[in-house]
Amino acid sequence: MSFAMSLNELSDVRGTSFDQKAAAAWLGQQSEDLQFQLAEHVFGELLSHAAQPKQSSGGACTKLCGFVEHCSKSDSPILKKFAFAHATNLKLYNYFIEWNEQDSHRSMRFVLDCIVSSIMSNPDPESSKSIKNNILDDTISVITLHASRPSTKSSMIVIEYLLQKRAVYLGEVLHVYRRLCGDAREEGAVWDSFISRIFAWMELQYVWTAAGKLLVTILTEPWYPDDQSSRHHPDTWHDFMLSGLRINLELLEPIKVYIFMPLFKIDPKSSLIYLNKLTLLQKLTTSDTQGWDLNAMLWVALLEAGKKTGVVGELDHNILDILLCHRSHEARASGLSILLASPWTTKPYDSATLSVLQKHLPSFHDDVDAKIRYGLLGHSRNMIRRLHNSINTLHKKSINGSNKVKNKPTGSNDTGFMTSHDTQENEIKSSTQVPVEYEEFIDWYAKFLREELSPTVSYQRHITSLRAMHYFLKPCLIQGDETSIKRWPANRLIDSTWLRSILDLVMDPYDDVRETAASLIMLLQSRGPMSGPPVHIHGLISSPFEKLHMFCQKANELSLKTARADHCDGAARSQDLLFRWSSNFDEAVGVLEKVLSKLDQKLRAAEKDLAAAVLQAPVHGDFASLRYIWSSLTSIQFDEQSLVTLDGLQDRAICYCRRVWQAVQHILCDDSPEGHLPEELQQIEGLDTKDLLSYSFRAIHESSNLLRTIAQNARLNRQQGFLAPSRQNFEDIGNLTFDELSNLRHRGAFSTVSQTFTACCQLVHCIPADKNDHVDLLQKWYEGALDCIYTQGSTTRRSAGIPATIVGILASKSDSPSFKDVVTKLQEIGRQPAFVSETDGSNLAQVHALNCLKDIFKTSFLSQEAEPYLTDCLQLAAASLQSEVWAIRNCGLLLLRSLIDNLFGTNENKAAMEAGWDGRTVRIAYHKFPALPLLLVNLLELGKKSSGISIMGTQTAEAVFPALDIIRRAGPPDGHLEQLYDSISWYLGSHIWHVREIAARTLCSLLLTPTWLQSIKSLVNSPDQNSNNLHGILLTIRFLLERLLQVMPEQLSEENINGIYDVLGGVSTANIYLHRCTEAEAAYIDVLNFLAKTGQAHPSWRIRGPKIIRSQQSSHHEPLALLNLRTGETLVQSALGTEDEENSDMLDQDVKIALATDINVACGMLEALSRSSLLQTENASSSRLAITYVHACLASKAPEPRTIALEGLAALIDILLASASEDKTLRKVPSEEDMLTLWLDLHQKPLNPSLSDAIIRVSGPLIAISLVRASGHIDESLSRRLSSWGVMMSNAGAADRTFDTRIAAVEAIHSLSAIIRSHDERFDYTASQIHQSHLPWLLALYDALTDDDVEVREAAAEAASPILGLALVPGKAGTRLLRWLAAHFGHEPDFLLHAAGRIAGHDSSYTHVATARAGEASLTETEAGGLDWVSAETQLAEAMRFDDSLFVVEENNQYIDEVREAKRWRGVFISPDCFRAVGARDRADEALAEWTLAGLRTLSVIAQSESESAAHGDGPLGWTSKPQVFAIAARILICASALAKVEETHGGLRGEEGLKDGKRKDGLNMAVSEELSRFWELGRSDRARVHGLLLEMCGIVE
């Protein structure tokens, strides 16, 4: 039988019915001369079918591998030979490598199983060896970049799999690596080289898993089959990990997850050995403030991995204390994980762990890093679960143990030894004691979470505590059990104070805080919505429902007064809560009817007089109320009568949405709605465009959200009792949103409406068809969208809501209109030609079509369906860039950006995007876009053809940019490299600079190969060169060297660098265009400058640039700015590269000349000086740099160069101050006379903000030099300077200053703090040497630790590290710095009075202290009553002033918590250290008592008046809910408690002077105590209802 006839008998190989087992059996029955050929045919068909994207290949891969396996087990030797053949397995391997990289699926593992079987079970040993060697050669070549195949991940998977299956051994891998790399060193060095290459690949996230598995296998598997003991000892692991982490610190997390954790699971014994070694190497637990080095990072990561896997037990809590308050986010996160992580969910925490949690949890709640807080919440959830589980387990053990003891016969024991019975009794006692400790911790935790709800705390603390409460309450509040709210531990958290705080947060400015607070209140309802309120809440006098009802009234009144988005949203959520707490359906409908009635009244007002409605009757809160209520209705089942009632209400809601659209349509549909105020409204007093636009936008925003909520209920089944919209309702919603989208011009509005329209399109299939109406909604809307495309004016480049309409229609995934039809139609419209002579650009269908295509590719849920059209749209975008109509070119550019983002994704940062391809990563799967490579070639050829007129136009240049950008970022596609190289090289000669630059950067992606130097030589020696071409080639050399340094540094060997110098030398001597084109000459010098700068970091490279540069400087052509800049950088490199003092003097002169001729050149030279790495060495030339900086400041009046010079001078002095030799430092820094001259000169010349900040920055190093020269001895002159400087730092760090000013102040303070080091909590100076004049800047440093910007706080924490001796997180640094200040300045009267002022809320600056000292007066001589503290009455009057503005001006510092600050300073004020201030203690106590007494009386008056007003006291949204009022009241109460503590602790320790004023002081303290008790009694009364958190601060126990 012939081959063709045999094939006819075989079933369709690509068909779903193909049976690989039957096929192998059938082949075995064929004649021997056809078997091999038939097997190859079947194999080829299966392989080609499997070599497709997984969504189209189906189970072809499984069938392919199954067929090979059955052939290998066949009785036919020919089929066996085929299955084990080298060619067969090589094809399988290539298939795996190609398709597993970007399109992997589970069945791909079967391919590796087949290959392993062919290696280990092959009857032909030579074939087995050949297969193994070929695979090892190929995979290791890819990993080591000896092959350009972009398949690193797959190659690593193959090697790891073969090693795991023992098909190959590590010794064979090492042998192949040595042969490929020519590395003849000893084994350890070769392994280090190979492993470092694997670590280098881990910079790519998609390689983490494969690289981690391979490294673990290398570290744990034996090297040879006959020697199982030959493997990497744990002592050698550290060198590998250290070198890997040194490559990139961001690899710490993947090392921990993908290496350390598998190591602990596979080889725990060796992992513990490695852990012990790291413990000896790390310095984190020492006094070294720089202890967070690579060793410490690895040690902490290894500890965390060991703890999570259960291999490592509990750690020393002293170590955890260091980790949990460390400045590094990674250290803190790992510390918390080590503390709480455990594979056992019922293992009890020990008391030390609970103590550490109480100590450090607050600082985690305060962290601004969302990653830290989310990690904390995850640990909190597990902690609470483990607490509950362990308590239950311990109680059970206690009960069981007690029963056993009771049943045990008693007897005497006189032996003196503890029996098992005694041991058992002790265990039972301890087990009953542990729950008590747990209960105490849970009580503390509940109290802590409740205190975090204070109005003054930051957003981070609010949201973290609210979410933690969810985890706390969920297991406590049992569904259906109304009494669970009264039982422990829920009753430790839920009380009247908690409810009031939560209700206040329902009106918080942050949406997620409002949402979480409302959801917590929902948890209180044990039986779901409309089942009535909770029965009872501890401490609540009225019922919970009455409390909520009163809150809703206050919330609605507040929202009407301000119309702010947060207030209206909070009021809306309160209405939803009221609806949910209704006891029955009629009561719930009553709430809904009330909202609808109010909304109807407001809409009537808007339809009658829009201006009055804007000012007095905002509607967005009512629409939001309806939205929240409708969301609650979703989960409730109703009877038919109730559904009919709700249907009527639903019709009204939809009608109101239509009415509000009609009322504000003319505002939002204006071509420029942001500045539009209709003529008839322009004379209305108090109305401006901002108010009108806010009313209109928010009305449409919330009404659209309501419509979307109603429409989404179309998924519900009405037959089952759920409220679903009727078909008419759905059509009304869809048509209304379509009308809005097609007319809106306000971007925010159509963004919201587009979501509603998309939801409608996606839910069309859920609406039952109307037998009497055959209207296809999607087709109707599609035709309407096309009509808009053709007729609507293109007033904006985004085409308003038209693209959103098309996207919404496509989101339905309907067959009519189909995705293909829509995209094809849009492409057809976009391709229509347009000419400037035929259009004014105001009505272009092409613009709308292009924008629609752009949004399709930007939409994530459509991107996969859009992939087949990407190449066509890319060609359309390129063609649009050549249009003569600007609007079309602009939209083509936007479409291009969207297409490129679709190709590459949007997760890439800007630096990686600009860097381009790295020569190894697969950025684009070109096989998914088979037409893309040819399109790229054609686009590049298009530019060459259009230049037949001698120059290439700008429009043509824009058309080639997409092709160049794609190749630059993704690398070249296979098969077109030579053609692309020629085309891109041609663009190096473009007359447009930007084209040359992009072409040069793109060419770098093609030259990332070992033969790059030969390619550069070919470019330089190419014929027909001109000036533009030479400039492009030099740009290519510059960019290529930079890129090679980043991704292939081994290519920049001394031999290759010498080759580059030879090429440049040839250009300098032989190329005539170099001296004619200043741009080319500037690029040439830039290459030499780069080589010189890089040579500093790599001394093995030879630097021959200066000689050539000197010849370039003597050119006689007219200079250009760029050439001057490059020449200036060369002069700097030349001066810094030698120790000759003459060159340093010449640099000084060159800078002065540049300042006199070209400021930009001078700035470039000064920046080059600042960037030089020689500043950190002991190079002799560095001694002249300070003088150069000073002379630059003195020689110029321009602020820009002086700013750069001062910043460089500050950095230089900091480096010199950090050096070990004080003598050398003082020799290299400016003299006192020079510093004085500089300081006076700076203030006599023009200033700008940047220069002002630079002056602040340099002041720190200058004052530090003066202190070093004084050797710690501060005379009167230096004391005044130091105090004045501290005041300047305090003023610069004020909250109303700019960020740049505040950070400059902190950096200046760091310069001074760095020379004051603390060891074992003691200065190098003695206590007497910590001069009083240091206090102002130390207080400024403390203030910076509570700055609004996290960067400033972290910089301040770093500045505090030398003082505290620890690298602490800002919150902990602030606490310890205050403690340190009290220890060193507690004896100072100034500090004591300052502490008292801080508690009272006095201005935190220290100006008054310095002023008094400057006038040679001391605060000890100032009467306490004369202190200029603002009275509490004045503060409260200002804080209680109501602000009804629509947009609130935020406070400058939203991070600082005034209550926490007052408590901190209270601790300082009552600390024993501050009682050393002889003679000032009584005065401070008396001043504070007078201020506090007046404040308490004011609080009592306010509480009394509020309780008698219509507001009926305080309560939710009461007078203490305002953060400013709460802070002042808290300070007053904290002051009172501080005075009580002082009197209690130190009342009997007065001196003689104190006894004289004792009667007056006792009288004041008694009055404060009585007034505090009076306020407490008044505040807890039924009518006053003052905030519970304030009453707790009184310190009075019932």
Disulfide bonds with the S-S distance in Angstrom:
none
